[in-house]
Amino acid sequence: MPLFAVSLLSECHLAGAPLPTPMREVAIHVVQARDEVEACARGAEIGSGRKHAYRNMDGENVSWVFQRVVECQTLYDRDLADGMEVSSWLYEGERLCLNDGWSVQSPEPS
């Protein structure tokens, strides 16, 4: 069965609500599946299982909530190796092209 890189988007919530400036994570998982449809379904299962919650230093409830599968790419090389690229995104400026409005803050100049 072929391998796929499945990109999963999660969002941080504070006390059950999204943060005013959203904190999001894109995690890339490698899955084995018959086709892209099955790979996306497996990715959604993995994403749903990654939910976790904890209390921060101020005693507030913090939770990471799975949002959706962002992308699913076939990995054509069956021999994965150290340092091999499995997924990438193109973006302009501070905005990633994930079709969800997610942006990356530029680091402060040193």
Residue pairs with C-beta under 8 A, 6 or more apart in sequence:
1 32
1 33
1 34
2 32
2 33
2 34
2 35
2 74
2 75
3 30
3 31
3 32
3 74
3 75
3 78
3 80
4 30
4 31
4 32
4 33
4 36
4 39
4 43
4 72
4 73
4 74
4 75
5 28
5 29
5 30
5 71
5 72
5 73
5 75
5 86
5 87
6 28
6 29
6 30
6 31
6 39
6 40
6 42
6 43
6 46
6 69
6 71
6 72
7 26
7 27
7 28
7 43
7 69
7 70
7 71
7 72
7 73
7 87
8 26
8 27
8 28
8 29
8 43
8 46
8 47
8 50
8 66
8 68
8 69
8 70
9 24
9 25
9 26
9 47
9 66
9 67
9 68
9 69
9 70
9 98
9 100
9 102
10 24
10 25
10 27
10 47
10 50
10 51
10 64
10 65
10 66
10 67
11 18
11 22
11 23
11 24
11 25
11 64
11 65
11 67
12 18
12 19
12 22
12 23
12 24
12 25
12 62
12 63
12 64
12 65
13 19
13 62
13 63
13 64
13 65
14 56
14 60
14 61
14 62
15 60
15 61
16 61
16 63
22 102
24 67
24 102
25 64
26 70
26 98
26 102
27 47
27 50
28 86
28 87
29 43
29 46
30 75
30 80
30 86
31 39
31 42
31 43
31 46
33 39
33 41
33 42
36 72
36 74
39 72
40 69
40 72
43 69
43 72
44 66
44 68
44 69
47 66
47 67
47 68
47 69
48 66
50 64
50 66
51 63
51 64
51 65
51 66
52 63
52 64
53 61
53 62
53 63
53 64
54 61
54 62
54 63
55 61
55 62
56 62
67 100
70 98
70 100
71 87
71 98
73 86
73 87
75 86
77 84
80 86
89 96
89 97
89 98
90 97
91 97
91 104
94 103
94 104
94 105
94 106
95 101
95 102
95 103
95 104
96 102
96 103
96 104
